[in-house]
Amino acid sequence: MSPTQQSQALRRRSSRSVPATILAALLLALAVVGAWAGISRLLTGSWPSFLAPIRQTLAEQSWNSPALWVVTIVLVVIGVILLLAAILPGQHTTIRLTNPEGTSTDIAETVISRRGLAKLASSHLDEADGVDSASVRATARKVTAVVRTPLYDTTGFSDKLTRSLERKFEQTGVDPAPRVHVQVRTDA
């Protein structure tokens, strides 16, 4: 018998590749400068001239100086932040949708990206009466919309659009449904 096929989960977390690449480039540059300075010291018997002010400042410091403690504390805090960034999972890049009736959650998984959710909300709000344009931002837990309208009296309009958008998310099957916040700005 062949092993059962399992698909990769669609509800992924962000990869953090950009911060990791930047940190790797900085550490590589620091290593290259250190290696170059060390090789220069071995070949010529003296440190490179650009290191003279740094070496002079470090030679004047004692082990118990406040400046050394501040640098140590800053480096420890940066190290803890980098460690937490590596260990803690990133935000979800997609939002789970409930499966249609009759399908098993073991077999199928349906998701929508945060950008897709924002576009869904934007197109739904653009079709509403009294809406001139809509700009929407979406996270996994919150959808924020800014709506422009030519109406003079916008009393209750924000609540009406919020309820309409919540119903749309319920019909679509967004699970869990994000909090919806609609701001109305009048052009009048």
C-alpha positions as CSV (number, residue, x, y, z in Angstrom):
1,M,0.0,0.0,0.0
2,S,1.2,3.5,-0.8
3,P,1.3,6.1,2.0
4,T,-1.5,8.6,2.0
5,Q,-0.8,11.8,0.1
6,Q,-1.0,15.0,2.3
7,S,-0.9,18.4,0.8
8,Q,1.0,21.3,2.3
9,A,-1.2,23.5,4.4
10,L,-2.6,26.5,2.6
11,R,-2.7,28.7,5.6
12,R,0.9,29.6,5.8
13,R,2.8,32.2,7.8
14,S,5.1,34.9,6.4
15,S,8.6,33.8,5.6
16,R,10.6,36.7,7.0
17,S,13.0,36.3,4.1
18,V,13.7,40.1,3.7
19,P,14.8,40.8,7.3
20,A,16.9,37.6,7.3
21,T,18.6,38.6,4.0
22,I,19.3,42.1,5.3
23,L,20.8,40.7,8.6
24,A,22.8,38.1,6.7
25,A,24.2,40.9,4.4
26,L,25.2,43.0,7.4
27,L,26.8,40.1,9.2
28,L,28.7,39.1,6.0
29,A,30.0,42.7,5.6
30,L,31.1,42.8,9.2
31,A,32.9,39.4,8.7
32,V,34.6,40.6,5.5
33,V,35.9,43.8,7.3
34,G,37.1,41.7,10.3
35,A,38.8,39.2,8.0
36,W,40.4,41.9,6.0
37,A,41.7,43.7,9.1
38,G,43.0,40.5,10.6
39,I,44.8,39.5,7.4
40,S,46.2,43.0,7.1
41,R,47.5,42.7,10.7
42,L,49.2,39.4,9.9
43,L,50.8,40.6,6.7
44,T,52.0,44.1,7.8
45,G,52.3,43.7,11.5
46,S,49.9,46.6,12.2
47,W,46.2,47.3,12.1
48,P,44.7,49.3,9.2
49,S,44.7,53.0,9.8
50,F,40.9,53.4,9.8
51,L,40.8,51.3,12.9
52,A,43.1,53.6,14.9
53,P,40.3,55.8,16.4
54,I,38.3,52.8,17.3
55,R,41.3,51.0,18.8
56,Q,42.2,54.2,20.7
57,T,38.7,54.6,22.2
58,L,38.5,50.9,23.2
59,A,42.0,51.1,24.8
60,E,40.8,54.0,27.1
61,Q,37.8,52.0,28.3
62,S,37.8,50.0,31.5
63,W,35.9,46.8,31.9
64,N,33.5,48.5,34.4
65,S,32.9,51.7,32.3
66,P,29.3,52.8,31.8
67,A,29.8,53.0,28.0
68,L,30.8,49.4,27.9
69,W,27.7,48.4,29.9
70,V,25.4,50.4,27.6
71,V,26.9,48.7,24.5
72,T,26.6,45.3,26.1
73,I,22.9,45.9,27.1
74,V,22.1,47.2,23.6
75,L,23.7,44.1,22.0
76,V,21.9,41.8,24.3
77,V,18.5,43.4,23.5
78,I,19.2,43.2,19.8
79,G,20.1,39.5,20.2
80,V,16.9,38.8,22.2
81,I,14.8,40.6,19.5
82,L,16.5,38.6,16.7
83,L,16.0,35.4,18.7
84,L,12.3,36.1,19.2
85,A,11.9,37.0,15.6
86,A,13.4,33.7,14.6
87,I,11.3,31.6,17.1
88,L,7.9,33.3,17.1
89,P,5.7,32.5,14.0
90,G,4.9,35.3,11.6
91,Q,1.4,36.5,10.7
92,H,-0.8,34.3,8.6
93,T,-0.7,35.3,5.0
94,T,-4.2,33.8,4.3
95,I,-7.6,33.6,6.0
96,R,-9.5,30.3,6.2
97,L,-12.9,30.0,4.6
98,T,-15.4,27.4,5.8
99,N,-15.7,24.5,3.5
100,P,-18.9,24.0,1.4
101,E,-21.5,21.6,2.8
102,G,-20.6,18.0,2.3
103,T,-16.8,18.4,2.1
104,S,-14.5,17.1,4.7
105,T,-11.9,19.4,6.3
106,D,-9.5,16.5,6.2
107,I,-9.6,16.4,2.4
108,A,-10.0,20.1,1.3
109,E,-9.0,23.4,2.8
110,T,-10.1,26.7,1.3
111,V,-8.3,30.0,2.0
112,I,-8.3,33.6,0.7
113,S,-5.3,35.9,0.9
114,R,-5.5,39.1,2.9
115,R,-5.2,41.0,-0.3
116,G,-8.0,39.0,-1.8
117,L,-10.1,39.7,1.3
118,A,-9.4,43.5,0.9
119,K,-10.4,43.3,-2.8
120,L,-13.6,41.5,-2.0
121,A,-14.5,44.1,0.6
122,S,-13.5,46.9,-1.7
123,S,-15.6,45.7,-4.6
124,H,-18.6,45.0,-2.2
125,L,-18.4,48.5,-0.8
126,D,-18.0,50.1,-4.3
127,E,-21.3,48.5,-5.4
128,A,-23.2,50.0,-2.4
129,D,-25.5,52.9,-3.0
130,G,-24.0,56.2,-2.0
131,V,-20.4,55.1,-2.2
132,D,-18.1,57.0,-4.5
133,S,-14.9,55.0,-3.8
134,A,-13.6,52.6,-1.1
135,S,-10.1,51.9,0.1
136,V,-9.7,48.8,2.2
137,R,-6.8,47.3,4.3
138,A,-7.1,43.8,5.7
139,T,-5.3,41.7,8.3
140,A,-6.2,38.3,9.5
141,R,-8.3,39.9,12.4
142,K,-9.4,43.3,11.2
143,V,-10.7,44.9,8.0
144,T,-10.5,48.7,7.8
145,A,-12.3,50.6,5.0
146,V,-12.3,54.3,4.2
147,V,-15.3,55.1,2.0
148,R,-15.8,58.4,0.1
149,T,-19.4,59.5,-0.5
150,P,-21.1,62.5,-2.1
151,L,-23.8,62.4,0.5
152,Y,-24.3,65.4,2.7
153,D,-25.9,63.5,5.6
154,T,-23.9,60.4,6.5
155,T,-25.6,59.6,9.8
156,G,-25.7,55.8,10.2
157,F,-24.1,55.2,6.9
158,S,-21.0,53.8,8.4
159,D,-23.0,51.3,10.5
160,K,-25.0,50.3,7.5
161,L,-21.9,49.6,5.4
162,T,-20.3,47.7,8.4
163,R,-23.3,45.4,8.7
164,S,-23.4,44.9,4.9
165,L,-19.7,43.9,4.9
166,E,-20.1,41.6,7.9
167,R,-22.9,39.8,6.1
168,K,-20.8,39.5,3.0
169,F,-18.0,37.9,5.0
170,E,-20.5,35.6,6.6
171,Q,-21.9,34.6,3.2
172,T,-18.4,34.0,1.8
173,G,-17.5,31.9,4.8
174,V,-14.6,33.8,6.3
175,D,-13.7,31.9,9.5
176,P,-13.1,33.5,12.0
177,A,-14.8,36.7,10.7
178,P,-12.6,39.7,11.1
179,R,-13.6,42.9,12.9
180,V,-14.9,45.4,10.4
181,H,-14.4,49.2,10.8
182,V,-15.7,51.5,8.1
183,Q,-14.9,55.2,8.1
184,V,-17.1,57.5,5.9
185,R,-15.6,60.7,4.4
186,T,-17.9,63.0,2.5
187,D,-16.9,64.9,-0.6
188,A,-19.5,67.5,-0.1
